[in-house]
């Protein structure tokens, strides 16, 4: 299946899901970022779609993946974003990780970041990968899995 047709199908699935939930929004797909297809929804209903601390957004992403995978018959790695909430959060996480890494380099004491999902942890690992004298590891299980920043 060609990329444009594939992305159009995904866009239609997400639009139908929003309509079924009685929400409106403009669905845009960004080129794949590594192995993920970024779906950004611009909506006046963002507060409801995002929810407290992104809870509704995570649920919407889970539903979007499940429905898309079933309808397309293959695993599709989607990152769903509402009004760039995820993108802004990732930038904030990168800044926090950089600040923590500088502190670790100075104090030689490890720092544990808050628990986060696999995609966010990966972003942190990649953001700090080139930093001399710093290494990162993931620790914990399930929803308690977090990044630990250590001296190399």
ChimeraX commands (.cxc) that place a marker at each C-alpha (Angstrom):
marker #1 position 0.00,0.00,0.00 radius 0.5
marker #1 position 1.42,3.41,-0.90 radius 0.5
marker #1 position 2.22,5.84,1.91 radius 0.5
marker #1 position -0.38,8.48,0.97 radius 0.5
marker #1 position -3.22,5.94,0.82 radius 0.5
marker #1 position -2.04,4.36,4.08 radius 0.5
marker #1 position -1.93,7.72,5.87 radius 0.5
marker #1 position -5.31,8.73,4.43 radius 0.5
marker #1 position -6.85,5.55,5.87 radius 0.5
marker #1 position -5.34,6.29,9.28 radius 0.5
marker #1 position -6.57,9.89,9.14 radius 0.5
marker #1 position -10.11,8.71,8.30 radius 0.5
marker #1 position -10.09,6.17,11.15 radius 0.5
marker #1 position -9.08,8.87,13.67 radius 0.5
marker #1 position -11.67,11.32,12.29 radius 0.5
marker #1 position -14.39,8.65,12.60 radius 0.5
marker #1 position -13.29,7.92,16.18 radius 0.5
marker #1 position -13.51,11.61,17.11 radius 0.5
marker #1 position -16.94,11.90,15.48 radius 0.5
marker #1 position -18.17,8.80,17.33 radius 0.5
marker #1 position -17.09,10.44,20.61 radius 0.5
marker #1 position -18.90,13.66,19.58 radius 0.5
marker #1 position -15.71,15.73,19.34 radius 0.5
marker #1 position -14.48,17.80,16.46 radius 0.5
marker #1 position -10.97,18.44,15.33 radius 0.5
marker #1 position -8.65,18.65,12.37 radius 0.5
marker #1 position -6.48,15.55,12.04 radius 0.5
marker #1 position -2.98,16.01,10.60 radius 0.5
marker #1 position -0.36,13.32,10.12 radius 0.5
marker #1 position 3.33,14.10,10.32 radius 0.5
marker #1 position 6.00,12.03,8.66 radius 0.5
marker #1 position 7.26,9.17,10.73 radius 0.5
marker #1 position 9.52,10.10,13.57 radius 0.5
marker #1 position 11.74,7.04,13.83 radius 0.5
marker #1 position 9.19,4.20,13.98 radius 0.5
marker #1 position 6.17,6.29,14.97 radius 0.5
marker #1 position 3.56,8.10,12.93 radius 0.5
marker #1 position 2.60,11.36,14.63 radius 0.5
marker #1 position -1.13,12.17,14.57 radius 0.5
marker #1 position -1.80,15.75,15.69 radius 0.5
marker #1 position -5.40,16.77,16.31 radius 0.5
marker #1 position -6.19,20.48,16.45 radius 0.5
marker #1 position -9.37,20.85,18.47 radius 0.5
marker #1 position -11.33,23.41,20.46 radius 0.5
marker #1 position -12.19,20.47,22.75 radius 0.5
marker #1 position -8.54,19.97,23.71 radius 0.5
marker #1 position -9.10,20.19,27.47 radius 0.5
marker #1 position -11.54,17.27,27.35 radius 0.5
marker #1 position -9.46,15.24,24.93 radius 0.5
marker #1 position -6.25,15.69,26.93 radius 0.5
marker #1 position -7.76,15.29,30.41 radius 0.5
marker #1 position -5.98,15.60,33.72 radius 0.5
marker #1 position -2.23,15.07,33.24 radius 0.5
marker #1 position -2.87,13.65,29.77 radius 0.5
marker #1 position -4.99,10.68,30.99 radius 0.5
marker #1 position -7.66,11.06,28.31 radius 0.5
marker #1 position -5.02,11.59,25.64 radius 0.5
marker #1 position -3.30,8.32,26.59 radius 0.5
marker #1 position -6.67,6.54,26.44 radius 0.5
marker #1 position -7.43,8.13,23.05 radius 0.5
marker #1 position -4.02,7.04,21.79 radius 0.5
marker #1 position -4.64,3.48,23.01 radius 0.5
marker #1 position -8.06,3.35,21.32 radius 0.5
marker #1 position -6.67,4.89,18.14 radius 0.5
marker #1 position -3.91,2.28,17.97 radius 0.5
marker #1 position -6.27,-0.61,18.66 radius 0.5
marker #1 position -8.84,0.45,16.08 radius 0.5
marker #1 position -6.21,1.32,13.47 radius 0.5
marker #1 position -4.37,-1.98,13.97 radius 0.5
marker #1 position -7.59,-3.95,13.66 radius 0.5
marker #1 position -8.90,-2.11,10.59 radius 0.5
marker #1 position -5.55,-2.15,8.76 radius 0.5
marker #1 position -4.67,-5.67,9.88 radius 0.5
marker #1 position -1.17,-4.72,10.99 radius 0.5
marker #1 position 0.61,-3.03,13.87 radius 0.5
marker #1 position 0.70,0.73,13.43 radius 0.5
marker #1 position 2.83,2.74,15.86 radius 0.5
marker #1 position 0.92,5.97,16.44 radius 0.5
marker #1 position 1.64,8.88,18.72 radius 0.5
marker #1 position -1.55,10.90,19.12 radius 0.5
marker #1 position -1.16,14.54,20.08 radius 0.5
marker #1 position -3.77,17.20,20.78 radius 0.5
marker #1 position -2.91,20.84,20.00 radius 0.5
marker #1 position 0.81,19.90,20.31 radius 0.5
marker #1 position 0.41,18.95,24.01 radius 0.5
marker #1 position 2.71,15.92,23.63 radius 0.5
marker #1 position 5.31,17.84,21.62 radius 0.5
marker #1 position 5.44,20.59,24.25 radius 0.5
marker #1 position 5.63,17.97,27.03 radius 0.5
marker #1 position 8.54,16.23,25.30 radius 0.5
marker #1 position 10.45,19.51,25.03 radius 0.5
marker #1 position 9.85,20.14,28.72 radius 0.5
marker #1 position 11.02,16.61,29.58 radius 0.5
marker #1 position 14.19,17.09,27.49 radius 0.5
marker #1 position 14.96,20.36,29.29 radius 0.5
marker #1 position 14.37,18.70,32.67 radius 0.5
marker #1 position 16.57,15.74,31.73 radius 0.5
marker #1 position 19.36,18.04,30.54 radius 0.5
marker #1 position 19.20,19.99,33.78 radius 0.5
marker #1 position 19.25,16.75,35.81 radius 0.5
marker #1 position 22.19,15.43,33.76 radius 0.5
marker #1 position 24.19,18.60,34.46 radius 0.5
marker #1 position 23.46,18.16,38.16 radius 0.5
marker #1 position 24.55,14.50,38.00 radius 0.5
marker #1 position 27.79,15.47,36.24 radius 0.5
marker #1 position 28.48,18.09,38.91 radius 0.5
marker #1 position 27.45,16.14,42.03 radius 0.5
marker #1 position 28.24,12.58,40.83 radius 0.5
marker #1 position 24.94,11.39,42.34 radius 0.5
marker #1 position 22.31,9.57,40.23 radius 0.5
marker #1 position 18.91,11.15,39.66 radius 0.5
marker #1 position 15.65,9.34,39.04 radius 0.5
marker #1 position 13.09,10.98,36.79 radius 0.5
marker #1 position 9.35,10.58,37.25 radius 0.5
marker #1 position 7.76,7.45,35.73 radius 0.5
marker #1 position 6.95,7.84,32.04 radius 0.5
marker #1 position 5.85,5.79,29.06 radius 0.5
marker #1 position 8.25,3.98,26.73 radius 0.5
marker #1 position 8.21,6.70,24.06 radius 0.5
marker #1 position 9.02,9.45,26.57 radius 0.5
marker #1 position 11.81,7.35,28.11 radius 0.5
marker #1 position 13.27,6.77,24.66 radius 0.5
marker #1 position 13.23,10.51,23.96 radius 0.5
marker #1 position 15.16,11.11,27.20 radius 0.5
marker #1 position 17.71,8.38,26.43 radius 0.5
marker #1 position 18.29,9.86,22.96 radius 0.5
marker #1 position 18.47,13.44,24.25 radius 0.5
marker #1 position 21.25,12.52,26.70 radius 0.5
marker #1 position 23.03,9.92,24.55 radius 0.5
marker #1 position 25.74,12.31,23.36 radius 0.5
marker #1 position 26.43,13.87,26.73 radius 0.5
marker #1 position 29.99,13.07,27.87 radius 0.5
marker #1 position 30.21,11.49,31.32 radius 0.5
marker #1 position 26.51,10.66,31.51 radius 0.5
marker #1 position 24.63,7.41,31.00 radius 0.5
marker #1 position 20.95,6.61,31.27 radius 0.5
marker #1 position 19.10,3.45,32.21 radius 0.5
marker #1 position 15.46,2.52,32.64 radius 0.5
marker #1 position 14.43,0.96,35.94 radius 0.5
marker #1 position 11.20,-0.37,37.38 radius 0.5
marker #1 position 8.25,-2.27,36.01 radius 0.5
marker #1 position 5.08,-1.29,34.19 radius 0.5
marker #1 position 3.76,2.18,34.89 radius 0.5
marker #1 position 6.49,2.75,37.47 radius 0.5
marker #1 position 9.30,2.44,34.90 radius 0.5
marker #1 position 11.53,5.50,34.92 radius 0.5
marker #1 position 14.84,6.84,33.61 radius 0.5
marker #1 position 17.84,7.00,35.92 radius 0.5
marker #1 position 20.60,9.43,34.97 radius 0.5
marker #1 position 24.05,8.38,36.23 radius 0.5
marker #1 position 27.69,9.36,35.91 radius 0.5
marker #1 position 29.46,7.27,33.28 radius 0.5
marker link #1:1,2 radius 0.2
marker link #1:2,3 radius 0.2
marker link #1:3,4 radius 0.2
marker link #1:4,5 radius 0.2
marker link #1:5,6 radius 0.2
marker link #1:6,7 radius 0.2
marker link #1:7,8 radius 0.2
marker link #1:8,9 radius 0.2
marker link #1:9,10 radius 0.2
marker link #1:10,11 radius 0.2
marker link #1:11,12 radius 0.2
marker link #1:12,13 radius 0.2
marker link #1:13,14 radius 0.2
marker link #1:14,15 radius 0.2
marker link #1:15,16 radius 0.2
marker link #1:16,17 radius 0.2
marker link #1:17,18 radius 0.2
marker link #1:18,19 radius 0.2
marker link #1:19,20 radius 0.2
marker link #1:20,21 radius 0.2
marker link #1:21,22 radius 0.2
marker link #1:22,23 radius 0.2
marker link #1:23,24 radius 0.2
marker link #1:24,25 radius 0.2
marker link #1:25,26 radius 0.2
marker link #1:26,27 radius 0.2
marker link #1:27,28 radius 0.2
marker link #1:28,29 radius 0.2
marker link #1:29,30 radius 0.2
marker link #1:30,31 radius 0.2
marker link #1:31,32 radius 0.2
marker link #1:32,33 radius 0.2
marker link #1:33,34 radius 0.2
marker link #1:34,35 radius 0.2
marker link #1:35,36 radius 0.2
marker link #1:36,37 radius 0.2
marker link #1:37,38 radius 0.2
marker link #1:38,39 radius 0.2
marker link #1:39,40 radius 0.2
marker link #1:40,41 radius 0.2
marker link #1:41,42 radius 0.2
marker link #1:42,43 radius 0.2
marker link #1:43,44 radius 0.2
marker link #1:44,45 radius 0.2
marker link #1:45,46 radius 0.2
marker link #1:46,47 radius 0.2
marker link #1:47,48 radius 0.2
marker link #1:48,49 radius 0.2
marker link #1:49,50 radius 0.2
marker link #1:50,51 radius 0.2
marker link #1:51,52 radius 0.2
marker link #1:52,53 radius 0.2
marker link #1:53,54 radius 0.2
marker link #1:54,55 radius 0.2
marker link #1:55,56 radius 0.2
marker link #1:56,57 radius 0.2
marker link #1:57,58 radius 0.2
marker link #1:58,59 radius 0.2
marker link #1:59,60 radius 0.2
marker link #1:60,61 radius 0.2
marker link #1:61,62 radius 0.2
marker link #1:62,63 radius 0.2
marker link #1:63,64 radius 0.2
marker link #1:64,65 radius 0.2
marker link #1:65,66 radius 0.2
marker link #1:66,67 radius 0.2
marker link #1:67,68 radius 0.2
marker link #1:68,69 radius 0.2
marker link #1:69,70 radius 0.2
marker link #1:70,71 radius 0.2
marker link #1:71,72 radius 0.2
marker link #1:72,73 radius 0.2
marker link #1:73,74 radius 0.2
marker link #1:74,75 radius 0.2
marker link #1:75,76 radius 0.2
marker link #1:76,77 radius 0.2
marker link #1:77,78 radius 0.2
marker link #1:78,79 radius 0.2
marker link #1:79,80 radius 0.2
marker link #1:80,81 radius 0.2
marker link #1:81,82 radius 0.2
marker link #1:82,83 radius 0.2
marker link #1:83,84 radius 0.2
marker link #1:84,85 radius 0.2
marker link #1:85,86 radius 0.2
marker link #1:86,87 radius 0.2
marker link #1:87,88 radius 0.2
marker link #1:88,89 radius 0.2
marker link #1:89,90 radius 0.2
marker link #1:90,91 radius 0.2
marker link #1:91,92 radius 0.2
marker link #1:92,93 radius 0.2
marker link #1:93,94 radius 0.2
marker link #1:94,95 radius 0.2
marker link #1:95,96 radius 0.2
marker link #1:96,97 radius 0.2
marker link #1:97,98 radius 0.2
marker link #1:98,99 radius 0.2
marker link #1:99,100 radius 0.2
marker link #1:100,101 radius 0.2
marker link #1:101,102 radius 0.2
marker link #1:102,103 radius 0.2
marker link #1:103,104 radius 0.2
marker link #1:104,105 radius 0.2
marker link #1:105,106 radius 0.2
marker link #1:106,107 radius 0.2
marker link #1:107,108 radius 0.2
marker link #1:108,109 radius 0.2
marker link #1:109,110 radius 0.2
marker link #1:110,111 radius 0.2
marker link #1:111,112 radius 0.2
marker link #1:112,113 radius 0.2
marker link #1:113,114 radius 0.2
marker link #1:114,115 radius 0.2
marker link #1:115,116 radius 0.2
marker link #1:116,117 radius 0.2
marker link #1:117,118 radius 0.2
marker link #1:118,119 radius 0.2
marker link #1:119,120 radius 0.2
marker link #1:120,121 radius 0.2
marker link #1:121,122 radius 0.2
marker link #1:122,123 radius 0.2
marker link #1:123,124 radius 0.2
marker link #1:124,125 radius 0.2
marker link #1:125,126 radius 0.2
marker link #1:126,127 radius 0.2
marker link #1:127,128 radius 0.2
marker link #1:128,129 radius 0.2
marker link #1:129,130 radius 0.2
marker link #1:130,131 radius 0.2
marker link #1:131,132 radius 0.2
marker link #1:132,133 radius 0.2
marker link #1:133,134 radius 0.2
marker link #1:134,135 radius 0.2
marker link #1:135,136 radius 0.2
marker link #1:136,137 radius 0.2
marker link #1:137,138 radius 0.2
marker link #1:138,139 radius 0.2
marker link #1:139,140 radius 0.2
marker link #1:140,141 radius 0.2
marker link #1:141,142 radius 0.2
marker link #1:142,143 radius 0.2
marker link #1:143,144 radius 0.2
marker link #1:144,145 radius 0.2
marker link #1:145,146 radius 0.2
marker link #1:146,147 radius 0.2
marker link #1:147,148 radius 0.2
marker link #1:148,149 radius 0.2
marker link #1:149,150 radius 0.2
marker link #1:150,151 radius 0.2
marker link #1:151,152 radius 0.2
view
